[in-house]
């Protein structure tokens, strides 16, 4: 019974993230000026963390842990945005207790497996560079979400 419940929860989260990613790709076609970090955030993070970063995403209520308020990361770190730590959490190289057994997708692995529609000038075979660029853009966008 628990396995079926976890499978349903995972399927719901995956579907929500995929729909948001499709919406972001559509936005690119309409505008040549692209905020890559925002689009990556909308496609990978907003379903859980909310479009404003405060933790109220459309699937947050389905999660077993409360979503953190991403707008408060700097204030929780004596006013300094923990850029490297945020990068590593997104990449998946730093596991955090709240993510337990990886409720949060390891975006570094996902970004390395797929090419980015946002970085059209990157060669497809340069997966590591492509993933780093996407994670950097995403980390920088989370930095911009910080409440001053």
C-alpha positions in Angstrom: 0.0 0.0 0.0 2.8 2.4 0.9 4.6 1.7 -2.4 1.6 2.5 -4.4 1.1 5.7 -2.5 4.8 6.7 -3.1 4.4 5.8 -6.8 1.3 8.0 -7.1 3.0 10.9 -5.3 6.1 10.6 -7.6 3.9 10.4 -10.7 2.0 13.6 -9.7 5.2 15.5 -9.0 6.8 14.3 -12.3 3.7 15.3 -14.3 3.6 18.7 -12.7 7.2 19.4 -13.3 6.9 18.3 -16.9 3.9 20.5 -17.6 5.8 23.5 -16.1 8.8 22.8 -18.2 6.6 22.7 -21.4 5.2 26.1 -20.5 8.6 27.5 -20.1 9.7 26.2 -23.5 6.7 27.8 -25.1 7.6 31.1 -23.5 11.0 30.9 -25.2 9.5 30.7 -28.6 7.5 33.9 -28.0 10.4 36.1 -26.7 14.0 36.4 -27.8 15.0 37.9 -24.4 15.1 35.0 -22.1 15.5 34.9 -18.3 17.1 31.4 -18.3 17.3 31.2 -14.5 13.6 32.0 -14.1 12.6 29.5 -16.8 14.7 26.8 -15.2 13.1 27.6 -11.9 9.6 27.5 -13.3 10.4 24.1 -15.0 12.3 22.4 -12.2 11.4 24.1 -8.8 8.1 26.0 -8.8 5.9 22.9 -8.6 7.2 22.3 -5.1 8.7 25.6 -4.0 6.1 27.9 -5.6 6.5 30.5 -8.3 7.5 33.1 -5.6 9.9 30.7 -3.8 8.0 30.8 -0.6 7.2 27.1 -0.6 3.5 27.0 -1.8 3.9 25.1 -5.1 1.1 23.1 -6.6 2.4 19.8 -5.3 3.8 21.0 -1.9 0.8 19.6 -0.1 1.6 16.1 -1.4 5.1 16.2 0.1 6.1 14.6 3.4 8.2 17.6 4.3 7.4 21.3 4.4 8.9 23.2 1.5 11.4 25.8 2.7 11.0 29.5 2.0 13.8 30.1 -0.6 13.4 33.8 -0.3 15.0 33.7 3.2 18.2 31.8 2.5 20.4 34.8 2.8 18.8 36.1 5.9 19.1 32.7 7.5 22.8 32.9 6.7 23.6 36.2 8.3 22.7 38.2 5.2 25.0 36.3 2.8 23.4 34.2 0.1 24.9 30.7 0.3 25.6 30.4 -3.4 27.8 27.3 -3.3 25.6 25.4 -1.0 22.5 26.2 -3.1 24.4 25.2 -6.3 25.4 21.8 -4.7 21.9 21.1 -3.4 20.4 21.7 -6.9 23.2 19.6 -8.5 22.6 16.8 -6.0 26.2 16.6 -4.7 25.0 17.8 -1.3 22.2 15.8 0.3 20.2 17.6 2.9 18.1 16.0 5.6 14.8 17.5 4.5 15.2 15.9 1.1 15.6 12.5 2.8 15.8 9.8 0.2 15.8 12.3 -2.6 12.2 13.6 -2.7 13.8 16.6 -4.5 15.0 15.5 -7.9 18.7 15.6 -8.4 18.7 18.2 -11.2 22.4 17.9 -12.0 21.8 14.3 -13.2 18.7 15.3 -15.1 20.3 18.3 -16.7 23.3 16.2 -17.8 20.9 13.7 -19.5 19.0 16.2 -21.4 20.0 19.1 -23.7 18.8 22.6 -22.9 16.4 24.5 -25.1 17.8 27.6 -23.4 21.4 27.2 -24.3 21.2 26.6 -28.1 24.8 27.5 -28.7 26.1 24.7 -26.4 27.1 21.5 -28.2 24.9 18.6 -27.1 27.8 16.4 -26.4 29.1 18.8 -23.7 26.7 17.6 -21.1 28.7 18.7 -18.0 29.1 22.2 -19.2 25.4 22.4 -20.2 24.3 21.1 -16.8 26.7 23.6 -15.0 25.3 26.5 -17.0 21.7 25.6 -16.2 22.4 25.1 -12.5 24.3 28.4 -12.3 21.4 30.2 -14.0 19.0 28.5 -11.6 21.1 29.4 -8.5 21.5 33.0 -9.6 17.7 33.2 -10.0 17.2 31.9 -6.4 19.6 34.6 -5.4 17.3 37.2 -7.0 14.4 35.8 -5.0 16.0 36.9 -1.7 14.0 39.3 0.4 16.2 42.3 1.2 
